[in-house]
Amino acid sequence: MEIETSAYEGDEAATLEKITKRIEVYPEGFLVLEIDGEVVGFINCGCAHDVEMSNEDFKELIGHDPDAPNVVIMSVVVVPSQQGKGLSRELMVEFVERMKEMGKATIHLMCKECHVRLYEKFGYRYLQPSASDHGGMTWHEMSMDL
């Protein structure tokens, strides 16, 4: 929870309850990065047949189907003291490989404008500004075909 709140502003960070539910409901979609036994980052997701990025209920895994072909990333976070070291790339590369091994077809995410170029470097393509105003922020939708 501390990592989530350190990476997101205001109300955009997931609550402890949401993070706990994501781990319990879909542990296969929760990837943790540790350095010397300390958790320094993670990615978590859910899966859907029809992706609607602005669906706030999905952040609580309402409508999640582990067998669905489309992955929706909810959080990609690295503690501030470890940022700029390529750890988000390591997390993303491992995450994409795991989703391919699971037979998923696409990965979707929303990010702020300042992160669009970073995700494009990871292989995502820009789709559109999102209808979501989660946390009172402006979001942009991106996806990757696997």
BAFI-418869 format. One record per residue: residue in three letters; x, y, z of N, C-alpha, C, CB in turn. Coordinates in steps of 0.2 Angstrom, whole numbers, padded with zeros to 4 digits, always signed. Glycine has a CB too. Layout:
ALAXYZXYZXYZXYZ ...
END
This chain:
MET+0004-0006+0000+0000+0000+0000+0004+0006+0000-0005+0000+0006 GLU+0010+0006+0004+0014+0012+0004+0017+0013-0003+0020+0011+0009 ILE+0019+0008-0007+0022+0009-0013+0016+0012-0018+0024+0002-0016 GLU+0010+0010-0017+0005+0013-0022+0004+0020-0020-0002+0009-0020 THR+0003+0022-0014+0002+0029-0012+0008+0033-0014+0000+0029-0005 SER+0014+0030-0014+0020+0035-0015+0020+0036-0023+0026+0031-0013 ALA+0017+0032-0027+0018+0032-0034+0012+0036-0037+0018+0026-0037 TYR+0006+0037-0034+0000+0040-0037-0002+0046-0032-0005+0035-0037 GLU-0004+0051-0036-0007+0057-0032-0014+0056-0030-0006+0063-0037 GLY-0015+0060-0024-0022+0060-0021-0026+0054-0021-0025+0065-0025 ASP-0032+0054-0024-0036+0049-0024-0035+0044-0029-0043+0051-0024 GLU-0030+0044-0033-0029+0040-0039-0026+0033-0036-0025+0043-0044 ALA-0023+0033-0030-0020+0027-0028-0025+0022-0025-0015+0028-0022 ALA-0024+0016-0027-0029+0011-0024-0029+0010-0017-0028+0004-0028 THR-0034+0009-0014-0035+0008-0006-0032+0001-0005-0042+0008-0004 LEU-0030+0000+0002-0028-0006+0004-0033-0012+0003-0026-0006+0012 GLU-0039-0010+0003-0044-0015+0002-0044-0017-0005-0051-0012+0004 LYS-0043-0013-0010-0043-0014-0017-0037-0019-0019-0043-0008-0021 ILE-0031-0017-0016-0025-0020-0017-0026-0027-0014-0019-0017-0014 THR-0028-0028-0008-0029-0035-0005-0034-0039-0009-0032-0034+0002 LYS-0039-0036-0012-0044-0040-0016-0041-0042-0022-0050-0036-0017 ARG-0037-0038-0025-0033-0040-0032-0029-0046-0031-0029-0034-0034 ILE-0025-0046-0025-0021-0051-0023-0025-0058-0022-0016-0050-0017 GLU-0030-0057-0018-0034-0063-0017-0038-0066-0023-0039-0061-0011 VAL-0041-0061-0027-0045-0064-0032-0041-0066-0038-0049-0058-0035 TYR-0035-0063-0040-0031-0064-0046-0024-0064-0044-0033-0060-0052 PRO-0021-0068-0040-0014-0068-0039-0009-0069-0045-0012-0074-0034 GLU-0012-0072-0050-0008-0073-0056-0007-0067-0060-0011-0078-0061 GLY-0011-0062-0058-0010-0055-0061-0006-0050-0057-0017-0052-0063 PHE-0003-0052-0051+0000-0048-0047+0008-0050-0047-0003-0048-0040 LEU+0012-0046-0050+0019-0047-0050+0023-0042-0046+0021-0046-0058 VAL+0027-0045-0041+0030-0041-0036+0038-0041-0038+0029-0043-0029 LEU+0041-0035-0037+0048-0035-0038+0052-0034-0032+0050-0029-0043 GLU+0056-0038-0030+0060-0037-0024+0067-0036-0025+0059-0043-0019 ILE+0071-0032-0021+0078-0031-0021+0080-0033-0013+0080-0024-0023 ASP+0085-0037-0013+0087-0039-0006+0081-0041-0001+0092-0034-0003 GLY+0076-0044-0003+0071-0046+0001+0066-0040+0002+0073-0048+0007 GLU+0067-0035-0001+0062-0029+0001+0058-0028-0006+0066-0023+0003 VAL+0051-0027-0005+0047-0026-0011+0048-0019-0013+0039-0027-0009 VAL+0050-0018-0019+0051-0011-0022+0047-0009-0028+0059-0010-0024 GLY+0043-0014-0030+0038-0012-0035+0033-0018-0037+0042-0010-0041 PHE+0028-0016-0041+0023-0021-0043+0019-0019-0048+0019-0023-0037 ILE+0016-0024-0052+0011-0023-0057+0005-0027-0055+0014-0025-0064 ASN-0001-0025-0056-0007-0029-0055-0012-0028-0060-0010-0028-0048 CYS-0016-0033-0061-0021-0033-0067-0027-0037-0066-0017-0035-0073 GLY-0031-0036-0070-0037-0041-0071-0038-0042-0078-0044-0037-0068 CYS-0043-0047-0080-0044-0049-0087-0051-0048-0088-0042-0056-0088 ALA-0053-0046-0095-0059-0045-0097-0060-0047-0104-0061-0037-0096 HIS-0066-0049-0106-0068-0050-0113-0069-0044-0117-0075-0054-0113 ASP-0072-0039-0114-0073-0032-0117-0070-0027-0113-0081-0031-0118 VAL-0065-0024-0115-0061-0019-0111-0065-0012-0111-0054-0018-0113 GLU-0066-0009-0106-0069-0002-0105-0064+0001-0100-0076-0002-0103 MET-0059+0004-0102-0054+0007-0097-0057+0012-0092-0049+0011-0101 SER-0063+0015-0094-0066+0020-0089-0070+0017-0084-0069+0025-0093 ASN-0071+0010-0084-0075+0006-0079-0072+0006-0072-0077-0001-0082 GLU-0075+0010-0068-0072+0011-0061-0073+0004-0057-0075+0017-0057 ASP-0079+0001-0058-0080-0006-0055-0075-0011-0056-0087-0008-0057 PHE-0072-0011-0062-0067-0016-0064-0061-0015-0059-0065-0015-0071 LYS-0059-0009-0057-0054-0008-0052-0054-0012-0046-0053-0001-0050 GLU-0061-0014-0045-0062-0019-0039-0063-0026-0042-0068-0016-0035 LEU-0061-0027-0048-0062-0034-0051-0069-0036-0052-0058-0039-0047 ILE-0074-0031-0052-0081-0033-0054-0081-0034-0062-0086-0027-0052 GLY-0082-0040-0064-0082-0041-0071-0076-0045-0073-0083-0035-0075 HIS-0071-0046-0069-0065-0049-0070-0066-0056-0072-0060-0049-0064 ASP-0063-0059-0077-0064-0066-0079-0057-0068-0080-0068-0067-0085 PRO-0054-0073-0076-0047-0075-0077-0045-0078-0084-0045-0080-0071 ASP-0051-0081-0087-0050-0084-0093-0051-0079-0099-0055-0090-0094 ALA-0052-0073-0098-0053-0068-0103-0047-0067-0107-0057-0062-0101 PRO-0047-0065-0113-0040-0064-0117-0037-0057-0116-0042-0065-0124 ASN-0041-0052-0113-0038-0046-0113-0036-0044-0106-0043-0041-0115 VAL-0030-0042-0105-0027-0040-0098-0028-0032-0097-0020-0042-0097 VAL-0030-0030-0091-0031-0023-0090-0026-0022-0084-0038-0021-0088 ILE-0021-0018-0085-0016-0016-0079-0019-0011-0075-0009-0014-0082 MET-0019-0012-0068-0022-0007-0064-0016-0002-0061-0026-0010-0058 SER-0011-0005-0059-0005-0002-0056+0002-0004-0059-0005-0002-0049 VAL+0006+0000-0060+0013-0001-0062+0017+0004-0057+0015+0000-0069 VAL+0020+0001-0052+0023+0006-0047+0030+0004-0045+0019+0007-0041 VAL+0035+0008-0044+0041+0007-0041+0042+0013-0036+0047+0007-0047 VAL+0045+0011-0030+0046+0016-0025+0050+0021-0027+0049+0012-0019 PRO+0049+0027-0025+0053+0033-0028+0061+0032-0027+0051+0039-0024 SER+0063+0029-0022+0070+0029-0021+0074+0024-0026+0072+0026-0014 GLN+0069+0020-0030+0072+0015-0035+0070+0017-0042+0070+0008-0033 GLN+0067+0023-0043+0065+0025-0049+0071+0027-0053+0060+0030-0049 GLY+0071+0027-0060+0076+0029-0064+0082+0024-0065+0079+0035-0062 LYS+0081+0018-0063+0086+0012-0063+0084+0007-0068+0087+0009-0056 GLY+0078+0008-0072+0076+0003-0076+0072-0003-0073+0082+0000-0079 LEU+0070-0002-0067+0066-0007-0064+0059-0008-0067+0065-0006-0056 SER+0056-0002-0069+0049-0003-0072+0050-0007-0078+0046+0004-0073 ARG+0055-0006-0082+0056-0010-0088+0057-0017-0086+0062-0007-0092 GLU+0061-0019-0081+0061-0026-0079+0054-0029-0077+0066-0026-0073 LEU+0051-0025-0074+0044-0027-0072+0040-0028-0078+0041-0022-0067 MET+0040-0024-0082+0035-0024-0088+0037-0030-0093+0036-0017-0092 VAL+0044-0031-0094+0046-0036-0098+0044-0043-0095+0054-0036-0099 GLU+0045-0044-0089+0043-0050-0085+0035-0051-0086+0045-0050-0078 PHE+0032-0045-0084+0024-0046-0085+0022-0048-0091+0021-0039-0082 VAL+0024-0045-0097+0022-0046-0104+0024-0053-0105+0026-0041-0109 GLU+0029-0056-0103+0031-0063-0105+0026-0068-0101+0038-0064-0102 ARG+0024-0066-0095+0020-0070-0091+0013-0070-0094+0019-0068-0084 MET+0011-0064-0097+0004-0064-0100+0004-0068-0107+0002-0057-0101 LYS+0010-0068-0110+0010-0072-0116+0010-0079-0115+0017-0070-0120 GLU+0013-0081-0109+0013-0088-0107+0006-0090-0105+0018-0089-0102 MET+0002-0086-0103-0004-0087-0101-0009-0087-0107-0007-0082-0095 GLY-0007-0086-0113-0011-0086-0119-0015-0079-0119-0015-0091-0119 LYS-0014-0074-0116-0017-0068-0117-0016-0065-0124-0016-0063-0111 ALA-0021-0061-0126-0021-0058-0133-0019-0050-0133-0028-0058-0136 THR-0021-0047-0127-0019-0040-0127-0018-0037-0120-0025-0035-0130 ILE-0014-0032-0119-0013-0029-0113-0015-0021-0114-0006-0029-0110 HIS-0020-0019-0109-0022-0012-0109-0020-0009-0103-0030-0012-0110 LEU-0019-0002-0103-0017+0002-0097-0020+0009-0098-0010+0002-0095 MET-0020+0013-0093-0021+0020-0093-0015+0023-0090-0028+0022-0090 CYS-0013+0029-0092-0008+0032-0089-0009+0040-0090-0001+0030-0092 LYS-0005+0044-0086-0005+0051-0087-0001+0053-0093-0002+0055-0081 GLU-0002+0059-0096+0002+0061-0102+0009+0060-0102+0000+0068-0104 CYS+0012+0062-0096+0019+0061-0095+0022+0054-0095+0021+0064-0088 HIS+0018+0049-0095+0021+0042-0096+0019+0039-0103+0018+0038-0090 VAL+0016+0043-0107+0014+0040-0114+0020+0038-0117+0010+0045-0118 ARG+0025+0042-0118+0031+0040-0121+0035+0034-0118+0036+0046-0122 LEU+0035+0034-0112+0038+0028-0108+0035+0021-0111+0038+0029-0101 TYR+0028+0021-0110+0024+0015-0112+0025+0014-0120+0017+0016-0111 GLU+0026+0019-0124+0027+0018-0131+0034+0014-0132+0027+0024-0135 LYS+0039+0016-0128+0045+0013-0128+0045+0005-0126+0050+0016-0124 PHE+0040+0004-0122+0039-0003-0120+0035-0007-0125+0035-0003-0113 GLY+0032-0004-0130+0029-0007-0135+0021-0006-0135+0030-0014-0135 TYR+0019-0002-0131+0012+0000-0131+0010+0005-0137+0009+0002-0124 ARG+0004+0005-0139+0002+0010-0144-0003+0015-0141-0001+0007-0150 TYR-0003+0021-0142-0008+0026-0140-0015+0025-0143-0005+0033-0141 LEU-0020+0025-0139-0027+0024-0142-0031+0030-0142-0030+0019-0138 GLN-0031+0033-0136-0035+0039-0135-0035+0042-0128-0043+0038-0137 PRO-0037+0048-0128-0039+0051-0121-0044+0047-0118-0040+0059-0121 SER-0044+0045-0111-0049+0041-0108-0055+0045-0105-0046+0037-0102 ALA-0060+0042-0105-0066+0045-0102-0066+0045-0095-0073+0042-0105 SER-0061+0041-0092-0060+0041-0085-0058+0047-0082-0056+0035-0083 ASP-0060+0049-0076-0057+0055-0072-0055+0052-0065-0062+0061-0072 HIS-0053+0046-0065-0051+0043-0059-0046+0047-0055-0048+0036-0060 GLY-0048+0048-0049-0043+0052-0045-0043+0060-0047-0037+0050-0045 GLY-0048+0062-0051-0048+0069-0053-0043+0070-0058-0047+0073-0047 MET-0040+0065-0061-0034+0066-0066-0036+0065-0073-0028+0061-0064 THR-0032+0067-0078-0033+0066-0085-0029+0060-0087-0031+0072-0089 TRP-0032+0055-0090-0029+0048-0092-0029+0047-0099-0032+0043-0088 HIS-0024+0043-0101-0023+0041-0108-0023+0034-0109-0017+0044-0112 GLU-0027+0031-0114-0028+0024-0115-0022+0021-0120-0035+0022-0117 MET-0019+0016-0118-0014+0013-0122-0015+0005-0122-0007+0014-0120 SER-0013+0002-0127-0013-0006-0128-0008-0009-0131-0020-0008-0131 MET-0007-0015-0130-0002-0019-0134-0005-0026-0136+0005-0020-0129 ASP-0004-0028-0142-0006-0034-0144+0000-0039-0143-0007-0034-0152 LEU-0002-0045-0140+0003-0050-0139+0004-0055-0144+0001-0053-0132 
END
